[in-house]
Amino acid sequence: MGRWFSKTVFFTSLVAASSGYSQPSDVGLPSSEEIIELYTADTTGRAPVPELLRKAMVGFYDPEFLRTELPQYSRTTLRASERVRSVREVGKMGLLATGFAVSKTLSREETMNWYINTLYWGRSCYRPNDAALVYFGKEIDDLSLGETAYLVGIVIAPSNFDPDRYPDLADERRNVTLDELAKTVFFSEDEIANAVLEDLNFAHPLEKCDRPRER
């Protein structure tokens, strides 16, 4: 089914909601120093996000993130901003303005790293490296494009594509993700074609992560 949200509606709603925005300080937003402190403190279990995973996440969920001049309105920045929101109570307008503050403080790579490490990957996993170990018995750096595409594709609803319960849907979801990535500039036709032919060799037995969720 491709992406499970309308990018046009998503960005239109963000721009409309931000029409009253003036300055971050007007709504009591965190300073750059506080954002950096939150970002650097949020490291429990966080492994560096490899380039392959970053490209696949951006390509599938937020392809304009690296090109837009307004990254504060992107899905990626807003998801990272929710980490700030979990510490500071802000409303919808505050979240958008927090995105502005985050985009002015962190690099796009840092923002993407933070975003990817806020996602739920199924099997009680809240870090991509933990998910790679549980699903494939490998570190995240060692995953192929096909394996990475599976993980990227399931974060919207991991239980719906659990390979123990729905093995056919797991393969299908991987292929849907690759089909979307083929439309981007991040991967060549040969890379996509080879990834489609990969067998997804999941770990057996498929366990759950034992790292507790961060609060």
Helices and strands as residue ranges (DSSP letters): H 7-17, G 18-20, G 24-27, H 32-41, H 51-61, G 71-73, H 75-85, H 92-105, H 108-116, H 128-136, G 140-142, H 145-154, G 158-161, H 167-181, H 189-197
